[in-house]
Amino acid sequence: MMTLKQTLSLSSFIVGAAFIATLSGCASPAKDMAKQDQVETNVNNALAEFKRDEPSAWPLVENAQGVLICPKVAKAGFVVGVEGGTCAMRIDGKTTEYYRTSSLKAGLLAGVESHSLLLTFNTADALAKFREGKRNWQVGGNFTVAVAKKGASGAFNTKTIKDPISAFIFSEAGLMADLSLDGSTFKKLEE
């Protein structure tokens, strides 16, 4: 059985390793063509997977004012967890800018996980407020985001989504139970 000191040391190590892994891809895609090509490939693959696996939710993507696609958000932790990933904002099917998402969470967390995240901006006002300036935009702080839940059929229930911003978490892999977006921040990467 581990002592509290050993548990905290292990927790610190895991959080530190996860933080380093998150930052390892911090070169801005807007400045690095190889990174940009890789992000675009990952975004295209994530969109194709979402369209294939979630046909009932696809009309929300097609009708959105803008779509932020985070093809891989990695999360790791033990008691304290960090997550992060690179995202692309698409308007009218074209990437307009890149963002970094990150979050620090505490609680009963243990494990490693990755997932894809798709935010649809359903109103022009919500999209404009998200894109303004270079400050961080935080879920729960700046806007309420409707997180789509999967129903008994295994498909997203889109009939109840009426908020300005909708979130879809898909392609989950790993063993961590916390899939909340509260506290997640998004920062526009400099060009």
HELIX and SHEET records of a PDB file:
HELIX    1   1 LEU A    4  LEU A   23  1                                  20    
HELIX    2   2 MET A   33  ASP A   53  1                                  21    
HELIX    3   3 TRP A   58  ASN A   63  1                                   6    
HELIX    4   4 ALA A  124  ARG A  131  1                                   8    
SHEET    1   A 4 GLY A  66  ILE A  91  0                                        
SHEET    2   A 4 LYS A  94  PHE A 121 -1                                        
SHEET    3   A 4 ILE A 165  GLY A 174 -1                                        
SHEET    4   A 4 ALA A 146  VAL A 147  1                                        
SHEET    1   B 4 GLY A  66  ILE A  91  0                                        
SHEET    2   B 4 LYS A  94  PHE A 121 -1                                        
SHEET    3   B 4 THR A 185  LYS A 188 -1                                        
SHEET    4   B 4 TRP A 137  GLN A 138 -1                                        
END                                                                             
